[in-house]
Amino acid sequence: MNLASVIRSEEKLLVPTYDRHKILFEKGRGVYLWDSRGDRYLDFLSGIGVNALGHAHPAIQATLKRQAGRLIHVSNLFFHEYQSELAKRLTKISGMDRVFFCNSGTEAWEGALKLARMYARSKSANGQKPKWRILALDNSFHGRTFGSLATTGQAKYRDPFVPLLPGVSFVRFNDLEDLKHQFDASVCAICLETIQGEGGICPVNPEFLQFARKLSKSNDALLILDEIQSGLGRTGRYFAYQHYGVRPDIVTVAKPLAAGLPLGAILTTDQVAGSMKRGMHGTTFGGGPLACAVAIEFLRVLDEQLDHVREIGDYFHQKLDALKTRHGYIREVRGMGLMLGMELDSADTAKAVVTNLLQNKILINRTHETVLRFLPPYIIQKRHVDEVVRALDSALSSSASKTKRKESK
């Protein structure tokens, strides 16, 4: 099928949820994708952080081929050989004790919210109402299911689906006083992204995260961190919270975990896990043998990439900072490792830059309207960074020229 026929077919058959670019991708290798016309694109989005090892990584391909020939799926009513091995690796790198496997990030977040409520119930005395309120952050994004939406601090995602899960309040981002003001004895969990992704690549500041940890711990509430976008090597450490010196009670991960196959996970402590009893939660597809085998191989390769992610991430950040000194359109460059954002002065400018780069066969995207988001594969080299920075320089210069022409008329 060609692009036109695919577009016609989707318009007729699919629920209209995505505003797609009119490009039909057919294959990928390394840091590149090829479309149906044979044009090559440098991928600095990696499937919104999913293809962290790039495309068609030989180790991932070999594992897929080997395991697909043995066992793809088995019910969670039985055992297979990979869940415990993957859990062992995840608990080792995270500092957590136990794991629940699911299918996606939003499903992991739903399970984390259930765990928080169950933990609060297990701690309540006879006749006492369990803690039940949840504090989340303004500007956050946790997914599109009802619990995830309820804790997402952006009205544009929530409003079409209200009423949502009750008991959720939003704290101003990085505002210690607001957190202190809204926290009381009814709060069972403080929930946040260590680095807000859809919110514009905004890292929580150390003082705020450390205070949230202290506040929750001293009041027998849970600290739940969403590391679906920032976790598993994206910042140059296994998890972004490891830059802050805190240990949460629950962590959610997904995106790159199975290198493109659907797999998410809840990581938690023995104490919290003990509040969940058999039969209270479950999944049909989560933690299947194919996805888990691939995830084990992903983590093995990731061990070899962390130093490179830190080095190339610092290089990329420096290059973006240098652009900021040249272009007045750039308000701020922020992020860690290879999770970087460049905030521009307007949504129109950001949209124009994304379009310009796409025309030059470079994939990035725009988040929170004004922020250019960079989530490249961990395997990029300095020459790829240089290529993107040159394209950004040109696109921003072009925007400046267009603005001057408009002002002169």
Summary of the structure (lengths in Angstrom):
residues: 409
radius of gyration: 21.9
end to end distance: 46.1
largest distance: 75.1
contacts: 1379
relative contact order: 0.15
helix: 42%
strand: 19%
